[in-house]
Structures are given as structure tokens and as C-alpha cells.
Amino acid sequence: MRFVRRKLIQLVVVLLCVTFLSFLLISLLPGDPATKLCAGAGGQECVDQKRTELRLDDPIPVRYVRWLGDAVTGDLGASARNQQPVWEALTQRVPVTIELLLYSQFMALIIAIPLGLLAAQRAGGILDRVSTTVLFGLLAVPSFMLALLLIYIFPVKLGWFQATGYTDFTDNPLESLGSLFLPALSLAAAEMAVYMRLLRTDLIATLQEDYITMAKAKGMPPRRILLRHAFKPSSFSLITVIGLNFGRLIGGALIIEIIFGINGLGKYTVDSILGQDFIPVQGAVLVIAVGYVLINFAVDMLYAALDPRIRHARALA
């Protein structure tokens, strides 16, 4: 419990720092929400009135505390373009982006883990060299370039999958996964190489440990040694990278959602930036930052679950 309490306290401190820096960054951007709200009507009198209503002349710390209090209750303001509440828009779009990110991670792991296991078991073999070459080639291709190539090959030439649009998962799960297959593959391609090489390297090092040699001497089957004794301690680095990759995947999703016409968090953020509508941008940045911090908190908890030595050592520190 001491370990969990310490991590929760750290989580609150980090969230406060992240939310303040996100608020400060958006507040310092050129432009003024009051000017946007009064665009085309009212003139300077309207702008002054809106600045007073929104309390934009207050010091930034005061505005941050007020904004944070509203955000905790779910009030993130409203868009200046269509007056839609930001929280309502985010609840419609965040599940789409989460599905895309989870789908891409599943694709990457379901390919990278078996390849990593086989490559580590036969390091230097044909499979190891071929898989490394192919996946490194995918790593060198930007996700947006791969997305355009996949659209040209599958929907345009072969008539497979849809090039744009999205089917809600609750309406038809299979159609939803089909509509996100190409976007998820575009994001997963680079991750496959990273995960596979990382797992392979850690497994090769683990297979040289004395307890693995002892297990081999006892006559244990190689598959059991690999899966039960070597895979678990070799997965720590992989878990860390999966958590850290969340931010990078969100950045990739900003472009991928635009290319495939997916109305998710990324497209919502880009549309708001292009429209100089900073209140939705502020809400979107808050959701992304908080999500990133919470995922890394979950990674810490998973570490402790996988290896009790970690939670005992940190609890005693």
C-alpha cells in the first residue's frame, strides 16, 4: 500500500504540472478567443465584452485554477466555431482514437512478439535476418507515406477495405475493425520493428543467464524455457516502450486520421488548430496529456505486478 500511495501522490503532482504547462502553452499562443467569438460582428466593443465575460484579463495562475476547477467537473468550454461543448465533442471522438491506437498496438504486438521469440531462439538464422531486414525497412517509411501507399494498393487497385470513413464499433464491430484496418496498419508498421528488436535483444541476454542454463541441464523443453522462464523477465523493456509510445502514436494519429477521414481526436485537434479555435485545442491537449500520464502510471503498476522486487524496493526507499 505504501508503494501505491507514493505512486498516486507522484501521479497527482505530475498531472498538476502537465495540466499547468499545457494551459500555459495554449494561453501564450498568438490569437484571442474573444476575437474569434466576435469575428465579423460587434467590433472592438464585442471583443472587450467577451474578454470580460471569459475573464481573459486575469493573471494566468488565476485563470488556470478556475479552468482546472471547471475541467474537473467536465466543463472544458465551447467551440467558437459552432458553440458545441468541448466535452461533448471529445466524448464522441476519443473512443474512435482509442480504438485506433489499441488496434494498431495489437497488430504490432501480435506480429512482433512471435517474431522476437523465434529470432532470439535462432539468433543469426535466416528468419532472424529476414525479419530484421523487412521490419527495419518498414521502420524507415513514414506512417503517412505508408498510409497513402496502402490506400493506392488496397482500396484503389484491389477494391479491398475502405479508403475513408469509419464505422462505429457499437454499430458493427467487424465493419468497424475493417474500416480501421489500414489506418491501424499504417501506425503499427514502425512499431513492429521496434518491439521485435527490443524483445529479441532482451531475450538473447536472458537466455545466457545461469538459471536458464540450469533449466536446460534439467532437460526442460526449449519452448517451456523460452515462454515460462525467459519471456517474462525480458518483457520489462517492451512494456516501458509500449507506454512511452503512446505519445508518438497520438502524433501519428493526427496525420493518419486526416488522411483516412476518421473523425477522431486527432482530426478534431487539427481542425481546431486550422480554425484558430483554441478552446477545443486546450481540451484536446488536456485529454492527451492526462492519458499519457495515466498510461505510464499503469505501466509502473504493471511492473510491480510482474516483479514483486520492484514494489518492495520502492516501498522501502
C-alpha positions in Angstrom: 0.0 0.0 0.0 2.9 2.4 0.7 4.1 1.8 -2.9 0.7 2.6 -4.3 0.3 5.7 -2.2 3.6 7.0 -3.3 2.8 6.5 -6.9 -0.6 8.1 -6.5 1.0 11.2 -4.9 3.5 11.4 -7.7 0.7 11.0 -10.2 -1.2 14.0 -8.8 1.9 16.2 -8.8 2.7 15.2 -12.4 -0.9 15.8 -13.5 -0.9 19.3 -12.0 2.4 20.1 -13.7 1.3 18.7 -17.0 -2.1 20.5 -17.0 -0.5 23.8 -16.0 2.1 23.6 -18.7 -0.5 22.6 -21.3 -2.7 25.6 -20.2 0.3 27.9 -20.3 1.3 26.8 -23.7 -2.1 27.4 -25.2 -2.5 30.7 -23.4 0.7 32.0 -24.9 -0.2 31.2 -28.4 -1.0 34.2 -30.7 -4.6 34.9 -31.1 -7.5 35.6 -28.8 -10.7 33.5 -28.2 -12.6 36.8 -27.7 -11.6 38.0 -31.2 -12.6 34.6 -32.7 -16.0 34.7 -31.0 -16.7 38.2 -32.3 -15.4 37.6 -35.8 -17.4 39.5 -38.4 -19.6 41.4 -35.9 -19.5 43.7 -32.9 -16.1 45.2 -33.4 -13.8 46.1 -30.5 -16.8 46.6 -28.2 -17.8 42.9 -28.6 -14.2 41.8 -28.1 -13.9 43.8 -24.9 -17.2 42.4 -23.6 -16.1 38.8 -24.4 -12.8 39.3 -22.7 -14.6 40.4 -19.6 -17.0 37.5 -19.7 -14.2 35.0 -20.2 -12.0 36.8 -17.7 -9.1 36.8 -20.1 -7.5 39.8 -18.4 -7.0 37.8 -15.1 -3.5 36.6 -14.3 -2.6 33.2 -15.8 -2.4 31.4 -12.4 -5.9 32.6 -11.5 -7.3 31.6 -14.9 -5.6 28.2 -14.6 -7.1 27.4 -11.2 -10.6 28.4 -12.5 -10.1 26.4 -15.7 -8.9 23.4 -13.7 -11.9 23.5 -11.4 -14.2 23.6 -14.4 -12.3 20.8 -16.2 -12.6 18.5 -13.1 -16.4 18.9 -13.4 -16.3 18.2 -17.1 -16.7 21.8 -18.3 -14.0 22.5 -20.9 -15.7 25.4 -22.6 -17.3 25.5 -26.0 -16.1 25.8 -29.6 -16.1 29.3 -31.0 -17.0 27.9 -34.4 -20.2 26.0 -33.7 -20.7 26.5 -29.9 -20.5 22.8 -29.3 -19.3 21.9 -25.8 -15.8 20.6 -25.9 -16.5 17.8 -23.5 -19.4 16.6 -25.7 -17.2 16.7 -28.8 -14.4 14.8 -27.1 -16.6 12.1 -25.7 -17.7 11.4 -29.3 -14.2 11.4 -30.8 -11.9 10.0 -28.1 -13.3 6.4 -28.3 -12.5 6.4 -32.0 -8.9 7.3 -31.4 -8.6 4.9 -28.5 -9.9 2.1 -30.7 -7.4 3.0 -33.5 -4.4 3.1 -31.0 -5.3 -0.2 -29.4 -5.9 -1.8 -32.7 -2.5 -0.7 -34.0 -0.8 -1.8 -30.8 -2.5 -5.2 -31.1 -1.3 -5.5 -34.7 2.2 -4.6 -33.8 2.5 -7.0 -30.8 0.8 -10.0 -32.4 3.5 -9.9 -35.1 6.5 -8.6 -33.1 6.3 -11.0 -30.1 6.3 -14.3 -32.1 9.0 -13.0 -34.4 11.0 -11.8 -31.4 10.7 -15.2 -29.7 11.7 -17.1 -32.9 14.5 -14.8 -33.8 16.0 -15.0 -30.2 15.8 -18.7 -30.2 17.6 -18.9 -33.5 19.7 -15.7 -33.4 21.7 -15.2 -36.6 19.5 -17.6 -38.6 17.6 -16.9 -41.8 14.4 -16.0 -40.1 16.2 -13.5 -37.8 18.0 -11.8 -40.7 15.0 -11.7 -43.0 12.6 -10.4 -40.3 15.1 -7.8 -39.2 15.6 -6.5 -42.8 11.9 -6.4 -43.6 10.8 -4.7 -40.4 13.7 -2.2 -40.5 12.5 -1.3 -44.0 9.0 -0.6 -42.6 10.6 1.5 -39.8 12.2 3.7 -42.4 8.9 4.5 -44.1 6.9 7.4 -42.5 3.4 6.4 -41.5 1.7 9.0 -43.8 3.7 7.7 -46.8 2.7 4.1 -45.9 -0.9 5.2 -45.5 -1.0 6.7 -49.0 0.6 3.5 -50.4 -1.9 1.2 -48.7 -4.8 3.3 -50.0 -3.4 3.0 -53.5 -2.9 -0.8 -53.3 -5.9 -2.0 -51.4 -9.0 0.3 -52.0 -7.9 1.8 -55.3 -6.3 -1.2 -57.1 -7.7 -4.2 -55.3 -11.0 -2.8 -54.1 -10.4 -4.1 -50.6 -11.3 -2.1 -47.4 -12.5 1.5 -47.5 -10.2 4.4 -48.1 -12.0 6.9 -45.9 -14.7 6.9 -43.2 -15.3 5.0 -40.0 -18.0 2.6 -38.8 -18.8 2.8 -35.1 -17.8 -0.3 -33.1 -21.1 -0.4 -31.3 -23.0 -0.5 -34.6 -21.0 -3.3 -36.3 -17.7 -4.5 -34.6 -16.5 -6.3 -37.7 -17.1 -3.4 -40.1 -15.5 -1.1 -37.5 -12.3 -3.2 -37.4 -12.4 -3.4 -41.2 -12.7 0.4 -41.6 -9.7 0.9 -39.2 -7.5 -1.9 -40.6 -5.5 0.3 -43.0 -5.1 3.2 -40.6 -4.0 0.9 -37.8 -1.6 -0.9 -40.1 -0.1 2.4 -41.0 0.6 3.2 -37.4 1.7 -0.4 -36.4 4.3 -0.9 -39.1 7.0 1.1 -37.5 6.2 -0.3 -34.0 6.6 -3.9 -35.2 10.3 -3.4 -35.8 10.9 -1.6 -32.5 9.1 -4.2 -30.4 10.6 -7.2 -32.2 14.2 -6.0 -32.0 13.8 -4.9 -28.4 12.3 -8.2 -27.3 14.8 -10.2 -29.3 17.8 -8.4 -27.7 16.4 -8.8 -24.2 15.6 -12.5 -24.8 19.1 -13.3 -26.1 20.6 -11.7 -22.9 18.2 -13.6 -20.7 18.9 -16.9 -22.4 22.5 -16.5 -21.3 21.6 -16.4 -17.6 22.6 -19.2 -15.2 19.1 -20.2 -14.3 18.3 -20.7 -18.0 21.4 -22.9 -18.2 20.2 -24.8 -15.2 16.8 -25.3 -16.7 18.4 -26.7 -19.9 20.5 -29.0 -17.9 17.4 -30.4 -16.2 16.1 -31.3 -19.6 13.2 -28.8 -19.8 11.7 -28.4 -23.3 13.2 -25.3 -25.1 9.7 -23.9 -25.7 8.8 -24.1 -22.0 12.1 -22.4 -21.1 11.5 -19.7 -23.6 7.9 -18.9 -22.7 7.8 -19.5 -19.0 11.3 -18.6 -17.8 12.8 -16.2 -20.3 9.9 -14.2 -21.8 8.6 -12.7 -18.5 11.8 -11.0 -17.3 12.5 -10.0 -20.9 9.3 -8.1 -21.3 10.0 -5.2 -19.0 11.7 -3.0 -21.6 8.9 -3.9 -24.1 6.2 -2.8 -21.6 8.1 0.5 -21.0 8.4 1.3 -24.7 4.7 0.5 -25.2 3.8 3.1 -22.6 6.2 5.7 -23.9 5.0 5.1 -27.5 1.5 6.4 -26.6 2.6 10.0 -27.2 4.2 9.2 -30.5 1.2 7.2 -31.7 -1.1 10.2 -30.9 1.2 12.3 -33.0 0.9 9.8 -35.9 -2.8 9.6 -35.4 -3.1 13.3 -36.0 -2.0 12.8 -39.6 -3.5 9.3 -40.2 -7.0 10.4 -39.1 -6.8 13.3 -41.6 -5.7 11.0 -44.5 -8.4 8.4 -43.8 -11.1 10.9 -42.9 -11.6 9.4 -39.4 -13.4 11.8 -37.1 -11.3 11.1 -34.0 -9.4 13.2 -31.5 -6.5 13.8 -33.9 -8.7 15.2 -36.7 -10.7 17.3 -34.2 -7.4 18.8 -32.8 -6.1 19.6 -36.3 -9.4 21.1 -37.5 -9.4 23.3 -34.3 -5.9 24.4 -34.9 -6.5 25.3 -38.5 -9.6 27.2 -37.5 -7.7 29.0 -34.7 -10.3 27.7 -32.2 -8.1 27.4 -29.2 -10.6 26.3 -26.5 -11.1 22.9 -28.2 -7.4 22.6 -28.7 -6.9 23.2 -24.9 -9.4 20.5 -24.1 -7.8 18.0 -26.6 -4.3 18.7 -25.3 -5.5 18.1 -21.7 -7.0 14.8 -22.7 -3.8 13.7 -24.5 -1.5 14.8 -21.7 -3.6 13.2 -18.9 -4.0 10.0 -21.0 -0.2 9.8 -21.5 0.5 10.2 -17.7 -2.2 7.7 -16.7 -0.8 5.1 -19.2 2.7 5.4 -17.8 1.2 5.2 -14.2 -0.4 1.9 -15.4 3.0 0.7 -16.7 4.5 1.3 -13.2 1.7 -0.7 -11.6 2.2 -3.5 -14.2 6.0 -3.5 -13.4 5.2 -4.1 -9.7 2.7 -6.8 -10.6 5.2 -8.6 -12.8 8.2 -8.3 -10.4 7.4 -8.0 -6.6 11.0 -6.9 -6.0 10.2 -3.6 -7.7 7.4 -2.6 -5.3 9.2 -3.8 -2.2 12.4 -2.0 -3.1 10.5 1.3 -3.9 8.3 1.0 -0.8 11.4 0.7 1.4 13.2 3.5 -0.3 
